[in-house]
Amino acid sequence: MRLGITLNRIGNAWQVTHLPSVPLADQLADFKAKQVAGGFTADETLVVSLSDTLKRHAKKASAPEPVVEGEESPKAKKKS
């Protein structure tokens, strides 16, 4: 039996949905059921087996990329 873990991200916090004590096949079945029903409530959901990400769902409206102060934009660099 393969072991895995299911994680949900809401904002900057990650929560464990399924621990490795839940068979990986059951975790993947739960993921597929949510995918079919559109039942993802988290911003991102990951199903991981060992070090491999098997399934991933991320909402399109995720947090914007952070802006680093003092860094020039690519357009400003091209003009120089």
C-alpha distance (Angstrom), angle and dihedral (degrees) to the residues before:
residue distance angle dihedral
M1 . . .
R2 3.82 . .
L3 3.77 117.7 .
G4 3.76 126.2 -142.5
I5 3.76 144.7 156.9
T6 3.81 132.4 -131.4
L7 3.81 118.7 -145.6
N8 3.81 130.7 -171.4
R9 3.80 125.0 -160.3
I10 3.78 120.5 -153.6
G11 3.79 110.1 177.7
N12 3.80 107.0 -43.1
A13 3.81 96.0 -25.6
W14 3.81 125.5 92.9
Q15 3.80 121.7 -153.3
V16 3.79 129.0 -168.8
T17 3.80 111.6 -123.0
H18 3.81 98.9 175.6
L19 3.80 126.0 20.4
P20 3.82 122.3 -150.0
S21 3.82 87.7 -96.0
V22 3.84 87.0 77.0
P23 3.83 109.6 77.2
L24 3.80 113.2 -107.8
A25 3.81 91.1 -125.2
D26 3.83 89.2 59.5
Q27 3.82 91.0 48.3
L28 3.80 91.4 51.3
A29 3.82 91.0 46.5
D30 3.82 89.8 52.2
F31 3.83 90.2 49.0
K32 3.81 91.4 50.3
A33 3.83 91.9 48.0
K34 3.82 90.7 52.4
Q35 3.81 90.1 45.9
V36 3.81 92.4 52.9
A37 3.81 93.8 43.7
G38 3.82 94.8 41.5
G39 3.79 88.3 -122.9
F40 3.80 100.3 146.6
T41 3.80 108.1 130.3
A42 3.82 96.9 169.8
D43 3.80 125.7 80.1
E44 3.80 89.7 -121.2
T45 3.80 135.2 8.0
L46 3.81 125.0 -163.2
V47 3.81 129.1 -171.3
V48 3.80 108.7 -163.6
S49 3.81 131.0 -173.6
L50 3.80 114.4 -167.3
S51 3.82 100.6 -47.0
D52 3.82 97.4 -25.8
T53 3.80 124.3 98.7
L54 3.79 104.5 -138.9
K55 3.79 102.4 176.6
R56 3.78 132.3 14.3
H57 3.78 134.5 -178.8
A58 3.80 122.3 -178.6
K59 3.78 127.7 175.0
K60 3.80 113.0 -120.6
A61 3.81 93.4 -129.8
S62 3.80 96.3 68.4
A63 3.78 126.6 152.6
P64 3.82 115.1 -64.9
E65 3.80 120.0 -106.1
P66 3.82 111.6 -90.6
V67 3.79 114.9 -108.0
V68 3.79 115.2 -130.3
E69 3.80 112.0 -143.2
G70 3.77 117.4 -129.6
E71 3.79 93.2 26.8
E72 3.78 116.3 118.5
S73 3.76 121.0 -130.9
P74 3.85 117.7 -110.9
K75 3.83 90.1 -111.4
A76 3.81 91.8 55.8
K77 3.81 90.7 50.7
K78 3.81 92.3 52.4
K79 3.82 92.9 52.9
S80 3.83 92.1 55.8
